[in-house]
Amino acid sequence: MSGALSNWLVQRISAVVLALYSLFFPAWLLFHWPHGWLDWRGLFAPLPMRIATLLFVLALALHAWVGMRDIFMDYVKPPGVRLALHVAALVWLASCVVWATAILWGQA
């Protein structure tokens, strides 16, 4: 599979995951409305909710990466600046995924 096709596919699949979670999570909140910090903590205690939320975060990071990468490739011409932006974006997105994972699994 070519790079352009795989990026297109990642963008579309991640968009589907983001859309499904964006519909699912508000519906979940309607039936499990948290009234305080302990309720919010309990909301993410079930394993399926943690997995769904982590998939959302991963899809968001992948979706953002493909979009930002394309913007950098199209509009940032100096290779050194483009590389620095790619590295900064990757470090930031990876940090966000690690942080979200620590939050979701750190409450056990």
Backbone as XML, in Angstrom:
<?xml version="1.0"?>
<chain id="A" units="angstrom">
  <residue number="1" name="MET">
    <atom name="N" x="0.859" y="-1.176" z="0.000"/>
    <atom name="CA" x="0.000" y="0.000" z="0.000"/>
    <atom name="C" x="0.901" y="1.233" z="0.000"/>
  </residue>
  <residue number="2" name="SER">
    <atom name="N" x="0.583" y="2.175" z="-0.848"/>
    <atom name="CA" x="1.412" y="3.379" z="-0.945"/>
    <atom name="C" x="1.206" y="4.278" z="0.269"/>
  </residue>
  <residue number="3" name="GLY">
    <atom name="N" x="2.166" y="5.184" z="0.478"/>
    <atom name="CA" x="2.100" y="6.089" z="1.620"/>
    <atom name="C" x="0.867" y="6.971" z="1.597"/>
  </residue>
  <residue number="4" name="ALA">
    <atom name="N" x="0.537" y="7.505" z="0.427"/>
    <atom name="CA" x="-0.625" y="8.384" z="0.328"/>
    <atom name="C" x="-1.917" y="7.625" z="0.614"/>
  </residue>
  <residue number="5" name="LEU">
    <atom name="N" x="-2.010" y="6.404" z="0.107"/>
    <atom name="CA" x="-3.208" y="5.606" z="0.334"/>
    <atom name="C" x="-3.323" y="5.211" z="1.807"/>
  </residue>
  <residue number="6" name="SER">
    <atom name="N" x="-2.209" y="4.834" z="2.422"/>
    <atom name="CA" x="-2.266" y="4.442" z="3.836"/>
    <atom name="C" x="-2.609" y="5.641" z="4.713"/>
  </residue>
  <residue number="7" name="ASN">
    <atom name="N" x="-2.093" y="6.822" z="4.392"/>
    <atom name="CA" x="-2.458" y="8.017" z="5.146"/>
    <atom name="C" x="-3.941" y="8.334" z="4.979"/>
  </residue>
  <residue number="8" name="TRP">
    <atom name="N" x="-4.435" y="8.184" z="3.767"/>
    <atom name="CA" x="-5.849" y="8.422" z="3.509"/>
    <atom name="C" x="-6.699" y="7.450" z="4.330"/>
  </residue>
  <residue number="9" name="LEU">
    <atom name="N" x="-6.277" y="6.186" z="4.360"/>
    <atom name="CA" x="-7.014" y="5.161" z="5.097"/>
    <atom name="C" x="-6.971" y="5.422" z="6.605"/>
  </residue>
  <residue number="10" name="VAL">
    <atom name="N" x="-5.811" y="5.787" z="7.125"/>
    <atom name="CA" x="-5.697" y="6.115" z="8.555"/>
    <atom name="C" x="-6.624" y="7.279" z="8.892"/>
  </residue>
  <residue number="11" name="GLN">
    <atom name="N" x="-6.638" y="8.287" z="8.043"/>
    <atom name="CA" x="-7.485" y="9.462" z="8.278"/>
    <atom name="C" x="-8.967" y="9.066" z="8.305"/>
  </residue>
  <residue number="12" name="ARG">
    <atom name="N" x="-9.398" y="8.211" z="7.396"/>
    <atom name="CA" x="-10.806" y="7.815" z="7.325"/>
    <atom name="C" x="-11.199" y="6.897" z="8.481"/>
  </residue>
  <residue number="13" name="ILE">
    <atom name="N" x="-10.355" y="5.930" z="8.794"/>
    <atom name="CA" x="-10.676" y="5.008" z="9.892"/>
    <atom name="C" x="-10.687" y="5.749" z="11.222"/>
  </residue>
  <residue number="14" name="SER">
    <atom name="N" x="-9.715" y="6.616" z="11.431"/>
    <atom name="CA" x="-9.687" y="7.376" z="12.680"/>
    <atom name="C" x="-10.894" y="8.303" z="12.769"/>
  </residue>
  <residue number="15" name="ALA">
    <atom name="N" x="-11.324" y="8.858" z="11.654"/>
    <atom name="CA" x="-12.513" y="9.714" z="11.664"/>
    <atom name="C" x="-13.759" y="8.929" z="12.064"/>
  </residue>
  <residue number="16" name="VAL">
    <atom name="N" x="-13.852" y="7.686" z="11.606"/>
    <atom name="CA" x="-14.998" y="6.837" z="11.989"/>
    <atom name="C" x="-14.963" y="6.556" z="13.486"/>
  </residue>
  <residue number="17" name="VAL">
    <atom name="N" x="-13.790" y="6.211" z="14.019"/>
    <atom name="CA" x="-13.661" y="5.955" z="15.462"/>
    <atom name="C" x="-14.030" y="7.213" z="16.250"/>
  </residue>
  <residue number="18" name="LEU">
    <atom name="N" x="-13.536" y="8.374" z="15.823"/>
    <atom name="CA" x="-13.853" y="9.635" z="16.504"/>
    <atom name="C" x="-15.358" y="9.919" z="16.461"/>
  </residue>
  <residue number="19" name="ALA">
    <atom name="N" x="-15.979" y="9.684" z="15.331"/>
    <atom name="CA" x="-17.418" y="9.934" z="15.204"/>
    <atom name="C" x="-18.222" y="8.988" z="16.099"/>
  </residue>
  <residue number="20" name="LEU">
    <atom name="N" x="-17.858" y="7.711" z="16.103"/>
    <atom name="CA" x="-18.595" y="6.748" z="16.932"/>
    <atom name="C" x="-18.488" y="7.089" z="18.415"/>
  </residue>
  <residue number="21" name="TYR">
    <atom name="N" x="-17.292" y="7.415" z="18.878"/>
    <atom name="CA" x="-17.112" y="7.757" z="20.296"/>
    <atom name="C" x="-17.832" y="9.067" z="20.613"/>
  </residue>
  <residue number="22" name="SER">
    <atom name="N" x="-17.810" y="10.002" z="19.665"/>
    <atom name="CA" x="-18.480" y="11.285" z="19.882"/>
    <atom name="C" x="-19.995" y="11.134" z="19.979"/>
  </residue>
  <residue number="23" name="LEU">
    <atom name="N" x="-20.541" y="10.088" z="19.409"/>
    <atom name="CA" x="-21.962" y="9.783" z="19.565"/>
    <atom name="C" x="-22.208" y="8.946" z="20.820"/>
  </residue>
  <residue number="24" name="PHE">
    <atom name="N" x="-21.301" y="8.000" z="21.072"/>
    <atom name="CA" x="-21.445" y="7.085" z="22.196"/>
    <atom name="C" x="-21.279" y="7.781" z="23.549"/>
  </residue>
  <residue number="25" name="PHE">
    <atom name="N" x="-20.258" y="8.598" z="23.688"/>
    <atom name="CA" x="-19.943" y="9.174" z="24.991"/>
    <atom name="C" x="-21.054" y="10.075" z="25.541"/>
  </residue>
  <residue number="26" name="PRO">
    <atom name="N" x="-21.625" y="10.987" z="24.761"/>
    <atom name="CA" x="-22.745" y="11.781" z="25.306"/>
    <atom name="C" x="-23.947" y="10.909" z="25.682"/>
  </residue>
  <residue number="27" name="ALA">
    <atom name="N" x="-24.204" y="9.855" z="24.906"/>
    <atom name="CA" x="-25.306" y="8.954" z="25.241"/>
    <atom name="C" x="-25.003" y="8.232" z="26.555"/>
  </residue>
  <residue number="28" name="TRP">
    <atom name="N" x="-23.765" y="7.807" z="26.733"/>
    <atom name="CA" x="-23.338" y="7.157" z="27.978"/>
    <atom name="C" x="-23.521" y="8.121" z="29.149"/>
  </residue>
  <residue number="29" name="LEU">
    <atom name="N" x="-23.163" y="9.376" z="28.939"/>
    <atom name="CA" x="-23.302" y="10.374" z="30.008"/>
    <atom name="C" x="-24.759" y="10.590" z="30.414"/>
  </residue>
  <residue number="30" name="LEU">
    <atom name="N" x="-25.668" y="10.491" z="29.463"/>
    <atom name="CA" x="-27.086" y="10.662" z="29.787"/>
    <atom name="C" x="-27.560" y="9.648" z="30.820"/>
  </residue>
  <residue number="31" name="PHE">
    <atom name="N" x="-27.019" y="8.441" z="30.745"/>
    <atom name="CA" x="-27.456" y="7.375" z="31.647"/>
    <atom name="C" x="-26.556" y="7.200" z="32.874"/>
  </residue>
  <residue number="32" name="HIS">
    <atom name="N" x="-25.389" y="7.818" z="32.848"/>
    <atom name="CA" x="-24.438" y="7.680" z="33.956"/>
    <atom name="C" x="-23.898" y="9.054" z="34.350"/>
  </residue>
  <residue number="33" name="TRP">
    <atom name="N" x="-24.763" y="10.039" z="34.490"/>
    <atom name="CA" x="-24.306" y="11.401" z="34.726"/>
    <atom name="C" x="-23.538" y="11.512" z="36.039"/>
  </residue>
  <residue number="34" name="PRO">
    <atom name="N" x="-22.269" y="11.955" z="35.961"/>
    <atom name="CA" x="-21.463" y="12.085" z="37.178"/>
    <atom name="C" x="-21.806" y="13.375" z="37.935"/>
  </residue>
  <residue number="35" name="HIS">
    <atom name="N" x="-21.925" y="13.258" z="39.255"/>
    <atom name="CA" x="-22.270" y="14.419" z="40.071"/>
    <atom name="C" x="-21.096" y="14.944" z="40.881"/>
  </residue>
  <residue number="36" name="GLY">
    <atom name="N" x="-19.975" y="14.285" z="40.814"/>
    <atom name="CA" x="-18.796" y="14.712" z="41.541"/>
    <atom name="C" x="-17.571" y="13.995" z="41.022"/>
  </residue>
  <residue number="37" name="TRP">
    <atom name="N" x="-16.435" y="14.275" z="41.658"/>
    <atom name="CA" x="-15.182" y="13.713" z="41.200"/>
    <atom name="C" x="-15.193" y="12.183" z="41.272"/>
  </residue>
  <residue number="38" name="LEU">
    <atom name="N" x="-15.736" y="11.631" z="42.323"/>
    <atom name="CA" x="-15.776" y="10.166" z="42.453"/>
    <atom name="C" x="-16.643" y="9.532" z="41.365"/>
  </residue>
  <residue number="39" name="ASP">
    <atom name="N" x="-17.730" y="10.204" z="41.013"/>
    <atom name="CA" x="-18.576" y="9.697" z="39.920"/>
    <atom name="C" x="-17.834" y="9.743" z="38.586"/>
  </residue>
  <residue number="40" name="TRP">
    <atom name="N" x="-17.085" y="10.840" z="38.343"/>
    <atom name="CA" x="-16.294" y="10.930" z="37.110"/>
    <atom name="C" x="-15.254" y="9.821" z="37.073"/>
  </residue>
  <residue number="41" name="ARG">
    <atom name="N" x="-14.623" y="9.572" z="38.197"/>
    <atom name="CA" x="-13.625" y="8.513" z="38.288"/>
    <atom name="C" x="-14.284" y="7.151" z="38.023"/>
  </residue>
  <residue number="42" name="GLY">
    <atom name="N" x="-15.451" y="6.952" z="38.607"/>
    <atom name="CA" x="-16.176" y="5.705" z="38.412"/>
    <atom name="C" x="-16.673" y="5.523" z="36.990"/>
  </residue>
  <residue number="43" name="LEU">
    <atom name="N" x="-16.926" y="6.621" z="36.314"/>
    <atom name="CA" x="-17.400" y="6.560" z="34.931"/>
    <atom name="C" x="-16.395" y="5.856" z="34.028"/>
  </residue>
  <residue number="44" name="PHE">
    <atom name="N" x="-15.112" y="6.060" z="34.306"/>
    <atom name="CA" x="-14.062" y="5.464" z="33.480"/>
    <atom name="C" x="-13.461" y="4.212" z="34.110"/>
  </residue>
  <residue number="45" name="ALA">
    <atom name="N" x="-14.082" y="3.691" z="35.165"/>
    <atom name="CA" x="-13.577" y="2.490" z="35.831"/>
    <atom name="C" x="-13.822" y="1.208" z="35.028"/>
  </residue>
  <residue number="46" name="PRO">
    <atom name="N" x="-14.980" y="1.035" z="34.366"/>
    <atom name="CA" x="-15.189" y="-0.217" z="33.610"/>
    <atom name="C" x="-14.189" y="-0.353" z="32.455"/>
  </residue>
  <residue number="47" name="LEU">
    <atom name="N" x="-13.666" y="-1.559" z="32.292"/>
    <atom name="CA" x="-12.670" y="-1.808" z="31.252"/>
    <atom name="C" x="-13.151" y="-1.416" z="29.846"/>
  </residue>
  <residue number="48" name="PRO">
    <atom name="N" x="-14.399" y="-1.725" z="29.459"/>
    <atom name="CA" x="-14.834" y="-1.313" z="28.117"/>
    <atom name="C" x="-14.794" y="0.211" z="27.910"/>
  </residue>
  <residue number="49" name="MET">
    <atom name="N" x="-15.105" y="0.964" z="28.957"/>
    <atom name="CA" x="-15.060" y="2.422" z="28.835"/>
    <atom name="C" x="-13.621" y="2.909" z="28.716"/>
  </residue>
  <residue number="50" name="ARG">
    <atom name="N" x="-12.723" y="2.295" z="29.469"/>
    <atom name="CA" x="-11.302" y="2.671" z="29.359"/>
    <atom name="C" x="-10.770" y="2.366" z="27.964"/>
  </residue>
  <residue number="51" name="ILE">
    <atom name="N" x="-11.108" y="1.188" z="27.453"/>
    <atom name="CA" x="-10.628" y="0.798" z="26.121"/>
    <atom name="C" x="-11.203" y="1.725" z="25.057"/>
  </residue>
  <residue number="52" name="ALA">
    <atom name="N" x="-12.497" y="2.005" z="25.140"/>
    <atom name="CA" x="-13.126" y="2.899" z="24.158"/>
    <atom name="C" x="-12.499" y="4.290" z="24.207"/>
  </residue>
  <residue number="53" name="THR">
    <atom name="N" x="-12.236" y="4.769" z="25.407"/>
    <atom name="CA" x="-11.647" y="6.100" z="25.541"/>
    <atom name="C" x="-10.212" y="6.111" z="25.032"/>
  </residue>
  <residue number="54" name="LEU">
    <atom name="N" x="-9.459" y="5.053" z="25.320"/>
    <atom name="CA" x="-8.086" y="4.991" z="24.819"/>
    <atom name="C" x="-8.071" y="4.882" z="23.290"/>
  </residue>
  <residue number="55" name="LEU">
    <atom name="N" x="-8.994" y="4.116" z="22.719"/>
    <atom name="CA" x="-9.091" y="4.057" z="21.249"/>
    <atom name="C" x="-9.414" y="5.427" z="20.679"/>
  </residue>
  <residue number="56" name="PHE">
    <atom name="N" x="-10.271" y="6.175" z="21.362"/>
    <atom name="CA" x="-10.593" y="7.535" z="20.933"/>
    <atom name="C" x="-9.343" y="8.410" z="20.945"/>
  </residue>
  <residue number="57" name="VAL">
    <atom name="N" x="-8.578" y="8.339" z="22.026"/>
    <atom name="CA" x="-7.366" y="9.156" z="22.144"/>
    <atom name="C" x="-6.350" y="8.762" z="21.065"/>
  </residue>
  <residue number="58" name="LEU">
    <atom name="N" x="-6.178" y="7.472" z="20.837"/>
    <atom name="CA" x="-5.259" y="7.017" z="19.787"/>
    <atom name="C" x="-5.721" y="7.470" z="18.409"/>
  </residue>
  <residue number="59" name="ALA">
    <atom name="N" x="-7.023" y="7.350" z="18.144"/>
    <atom name="CA" x="-7.558" y="7.789" z="16.858"/>
    <atom name="C" x="-7.387" y="9.292" z="16.690"/>
  </residue>
  <residue number="60" name="LEU">
    <atom name="N" x="-7.600" y="10.041" z="17.769"/>
    <atom name="CA" x="-7.428" y="11.496" z="17.711"/>
    <atom name="C" x="-5.974" y="11.848" z="17.403"/>
  </residue>
  <residue number="61" name="ALA">
    <atom name="N" x="-5.036" y="11.155" z="18.057"/>
    <atom name="CA" x="-3.618" y="11.421" z="17.811"/>
    <atom name="C" x="-3.235" y="11.072" z="16.371"/>
  </residue>
  <residue number="62" name="LEU">
    <atom name="N" x="-3.693" y="9.927" z="15.881"/>
    <atom name="CA" x="-3.388" y="9.546" z="14.492"/>
    <atom name="C" x="-4.010" y="10.515" z="13.495"/>
  </residue>
  <residue number="63" name="HIS">
    <atom name="N" x="-5.248" y="10.885" z="13.735"/>
    <atom name="CA" x="-5.949" y="11.814" z="12.856"/>
    <atom name="C" x="-5.226" y="13.161" z="12.827"/>
  </residue>
  <residue number="64" name="ALA">
    <atom name="N" x="-4.847" y="13.632" z="14.011"/>
    <atom name="CA" x="-4.130" y="14.909" z="14.095"/>
    <atom name="C" x="-2.773" y="14.809" z="13.408"/>
  </residue>
  <residue number="65" name="TRP">
    <atom name="N" x="-2.076" y="13.687" z="13.603"/>
    <atom name="CA" x="-0.764" y="13.524" z="12.989"/>
    <atom name="C" x="-0.847" y="13.591" z="11.466"/>
  </residue>
  <residue number="66" name="VAL">
    <atom name="N" x="-1.767" y="12.858" z="10.875"/>
    <atom name="CA" x="-1.874" y="12.847" z="9.408"/>
    <atom name="C" x="-2.212" y="14.247" z="8.904"/>
  </residue>
  <residue number="67" name="GLY">
    <atom name="N" x="-3.139" y="14.918" z="9.574"/>
    <atom name="CA" x="-3.506" y="16.265" z="9.153"/>
    <atom name="C" x="-2.359" y="17.259" z="9.297"/>
  </residue>
  <residue number="68" name="MET">
    <atom name="N" x="-1.682" y="17.217" z="10.441"/>
    <atom name="CA" x="-0.572" y="18.146" z="10.670"/>
    <atom name="C" x="0.589" y="17.845" z="9.729"/>
  </residue>
  <residue number="69" name="ARG">
    <atom name="N" x="0.849" y="16.569" z="9.512"/>
    <atom name="CA" x="1.924" y="16.182" z="8.601"/>
    <atom name="C" x="1.662" y="16.720" z="7.195"/>
  </residue>
  <residue number="70" name="ASP">
    <atom name="N" x="0.427" y="16.574" z="6.749"/>
    <atom name="CA" x="0.086" y="17.073" z="5.416"/>
    <atom name="C" x="0.218" y="18.598" z="5.336"/>
  </residue>
  <residue number="71" name="ILE">
    <atom name="N" x="-0.210" y="19.281" z="6.378"/>
    <atom name="CA" x="-0.080" y="20.744" z="6.393"/>
    <atom name="C" x="1.390" y="21.146" z="6.356"/>
  </residue>
  <residue number="72" name="PHE">
    <atom name="N" x="2.222" y="20.482" z="7.182"/>
    <atom name="CA" x="3.652" y="20.802" z="7.183"/>
    <atom name="C" x="4.268" y="20.525" z="5.814"/>
  </residue>
  <residue number="73" name="MET">
    <atom name="N" x="3.903" y="19.389" z="5.208"/>
    <atom name="CA" x="4.463" y="19.031" z="3.904"/>
    <atom name="C" x="4.044" y="20.035" z="2.825"/>
  </residue>
  <residue number="74" name="ASP">
    <atom name="N" x="2.820" y="20.544" z="2.910"/>
    <atom name="CA" x="2.317" y="21.452" z="1.881"/>
    <atom name="C" x="2.789" y="22.891" z="2.054"/>
  </residue>
  <residue number="75" name="TYR">
    <atom name="N" x="2.920" y="23.353" z="3.292"/>
    <atom name="CA" x="3.112" y="24.775" z="3.524"/>
    <atom name="C" x="4.442" y="25.173" z="4.158"/>
  </residue>
  <residue number="76" name="VAL">
    <atom name="N" x="5.197" y="24.226" z="4.686"/>
    <atom name="CA" x="6.492" y="24.553" z="5.292"/>
    <atom name="C" x="7.575" y="24.051" z="4.347"/>
  </residue>
  <residue number="77" name="LYS">
    <atom name="N" x="8.237" y="24.968" z="3.675"/>
    <atom name="CA" x="9.198" y="24.582" z="2.639"/>
    <atom name="C" x="10.600" y="24.275" z="3.149"/>
  </residue>
  <residue number="78" name="PRO">
    <atom name="N" x="11.167" y="25.017" z="4.111"/>
    <atom name="CA" x="12.529" y="24.672" z="4.559"/>
    <atom name="C" x="12.550" y="23.304" z="5.249"/>
  </residue>
  <residue number="79" name="PRO">
    <atom name="N" x="13.358" y="22.383" z="4.761"/>
    <atom name="CA" x="13.359" y="21.017" z="5.305"/>
    <atom name="C" x="13.669" y="20.949" z="6.802"/>
  </residue>
  <residue number="80" name="GLY">
    <atom name="N" x="14.583" y="21.767" z="7.279"/>
    <atom name="CA" x="14.930" y="21.746" z="8.699"/>
    <atom name="C" x="13.774" y="22.166" z="9.587"/>
  </residue>
  <residue number="81" name="VAL">
    <atom name="N" x="13.055" y="23.194" z="9.166"/>
    <atom name="CA" x="11.890" y="23.660" z="9.927"/>
    <atom name="C" x="10.792" y="22.602" z="9.887"/>
  </residue>
  <residue number="82" name="ARG">
    <atom name="N" x="10.589" y="22.024" z="8.711"/>
    <atom name="CA" x="9.570" y="20.983" z="8.570"/>
    <atom name="C" x="9.888" y="19.785" z="9.467"/>
  </residue>
  <residue number="83" name="LEU">
    <atom name="N" x="11.158" y="19.358" z="9.487"/>
    <atom name="CA" x="11.566" y="18.246" z="10.337"/>
    <atom name="C" x="11.345" y="18.581" z="11.814"/>
  </residue>
  <residue number="84" name="ALA">
    <atom name="N" x="11.720" y="19.798" z="12.210"/>
    <atom name="CA" x="11.527" y="20.214" z="13.605"/>
    <atom name="C" x="10.047" y="20.196" z="13.970"/>
  </residue>
  <residue number="85" name="LEU">
    <atom name="N" x="9.192" y="20.651" z="13.077"/>
    <atom name="CA" x="7.745" y="20.637" z="13.335"/>
    <atom name="C" x="7.211" y="19.210" z="13.408"/>
  </residue>
  <residue number="86" name="HIS">
    <atom name="N" x="7.700" y="18.335" z="12.529"/>
    <atom name="CA" x="7.283" y="16.931" z="12.576"/>
    <atom name="C" x="7.661" y="16.297" z="13.910"/>
  </residue>
  <residue number="87" name="VAL">
    <atom name="N" x="8.894" y="16.507" z="14.337"/>
    <atom name="CA" x="9.359" y="15.932" z="15.595"/>
    <atom name="C" x="8.561" y="16.503" z="16.765"/>
  </residue>
  <residue number="88" name="ALA">
    <atom name="N" x="8.361" y="17.823" z="16.772"/>
    <atom name="CA" x="7.602" y="18.457" z="17.860"/>
    <atom name="C" x="6.175" y="17.916" z="17.916"/>
  </residue>
  <residue number="89" name="ALA">
    <atom name="N" x="5.544" y="17.771" z="16.766"/>
    <atom name="CA" x="4.173" y="17.259" z="16.722"/>
    <atom name="C" x="4.124" y="15.812" z="17.205"/>
  </residue>
  <residue number="90" name="LEU">
    <atom name="N" x="5.068" y="14.995" z="16.757"/>
    <atom name="CA" x="5.096" y="13.593" z="17.187"/>
    <atom name="C" x="5.327" y="13.469" z="18.688"/>
  </residue>
  <residue number="91" name="VAL">
    <atom name="N" x="6.252" y="14.249" z="19.217"/>
    <atom name="CA" x="6.533" y="14.201" z="20.658"/>
    <atom name="C" x="5.303" y="14.643" z="21.441"/>
  </residue>
  <residue number="92" name="TRP">
    <atom name="N" x="4.658" y="15.726" z="20.985"/>
    <atom name="CA" x="3.470" y="16.227" z="21.678"/>
    <atom name="C" x="2.341" y="15.191" z="21.648"/>
  </residue>
  <residue number="93" name="LEU">
    <atom name="N" x="2.046" y="14.642" z="20.489"/>
    <atom name="CA" x="0.953" y="13.682" z="20.364"/>
    <atom name="C" x="1.244" y="12.395" z="21.137"/>
  </residue>
  <residue number="94" name="ALA">
    <atom name="N" x="2.471" y="11.914" z="21.069"/>
    <atom name="CA" x="2.839" y="10.718" z="21.835"/>
    <atom name="C" x="2.721" y="10.988" z="23.334"/>
  </residue>
  <residue number="95" name="SER">
    <atom name="N" x="3.127" y="12.165" z="23.767"/>
    <atom name="CA" x="3.005" y="12.528" z="25.180"/>
    <atom name="C" x="1.552" y="12.552" z="25.618"/>
  </residue>
  <residue number="96" name="CYS">
    <atom name="N" x="0.693" y="13.057" z="24.777"/>
    <atom name="CA" x="-0.738" y="13.099" z="25.102"/>
    <atom name="C" x="-1.317" y="11.691" z="25.236"/>
  </residue>
  <residue number="97" name="VAL">
    <atom name="N" x="-0.905" y="10.791" z="24.344"/>
    <atom name="CA" x="-1.386" y="9.408" z="24.415"/>
    <atom name="C" x="-0.877" y="8.739" z="25.695"/>
  </residue>
  <residue number="98" name="VAL">
    <atom name="N" x="0.390" y="8.936" z="26.017"/>
    <atom name="CA" x="0.946" y="8.352" z="27.247"/>
    <atom name="C" x="0.242" y="8.922" z="28.473"/>
  </residue>
  <residue number="99" name="TRP">
    <atom name="N" x="0.009" y="10.222" z="28.472"/>
    <atom name="CA" x="-0.665" y="10.876" z="29.600"/>
    <atom name="C" x="-2.089" y="10.333" z="29.764"/>
  </residue>
  <residue number="100" name="ALA">
    <atom name="N" x="-2.816" y="10.226" z="28.663"/>
    <atom name="CA" x="-4.187" y="9.707" z="28.726"/>
    <atom name="C" x="-4.191" y="8.268" z="29.229"/>
  </residue>
  <residue number="101" name="THR">
    <atom name="N" x="-3.218" y="7.471" z="28.790"/>
    <atom name="CA" x="-3.121" y="6.087" z="29.250"/>
    <atom name="C" x="-2.853" y="6.045" z="30.749"/>
  </residue>
  <residue number="102" name="ALA">
    <atom name="N" x="-1.976" y="6.896" z="31.208"/>
    <atom name="CA" x="-1.666" y="6.951" z="32.645"/>
    <atom name="C" x="-2.887" y="7.374" z="33.452"/>
  </residue>
  <residue number="103" name="ILE">
    <atom name="N" x="-3.655" y="8.298" z="32.925"/>
    <atom name="CA" x="-4.870" y="8.742" z="33.622"/>
    <atom name="C" x="-5.891" y="7.610" z="33.666"/>
  </residue>
  <residue number="104" name="LEU">
    <atom name="N" x="-6.114" y="6.949" z="32.529"/>
    <atom name="CA" x="-7.130" y="5.904" z="32.464"/>
    <atom name="C" x="-6.776" y="4.681" z="33.294"/>
  </residue>
  <residue number="105" name="TRP">
    <atom name="N" x="-5.512" y="4.308" z="33.315"/>
    <atom name="CA" x="-5.115" y="3.111" z="34.045"/>
    <atom name="C" x="-4.475" y="3.418" z="35.401"/>
  </residue>
  <residue number="106" name="GLY">
    <atom name="N" x="-4.297" y="4.681" z="35.717"/>
    <atom name="CA" x="-3.686" y="5.051" z="36.985"/>
    <atom name="C" x="-4.653" y="5.078" z="38.147"/>
  </residue>
  <residue number="107" name="GLN">
    <atom name="N" x="-5.944" y="4.877" z="37.879"/>
    <atom name="CA" x="-6.941" y="4.992" z="38.926"/>
    <atom name="C" x="-7.311" y="3.646" z="39.524"/>
  </residue>
  <residue number="108" name="ALA">
    <atom name="N" x="-6.668" y="2.581" z="39.084"/>
    <atom name="CA" x="-7.051" y="1.228" z="39.533"/>
    <atom name="C" x="-6.836" y="1.010" z="41.006"/>
  </residue>
</chain>
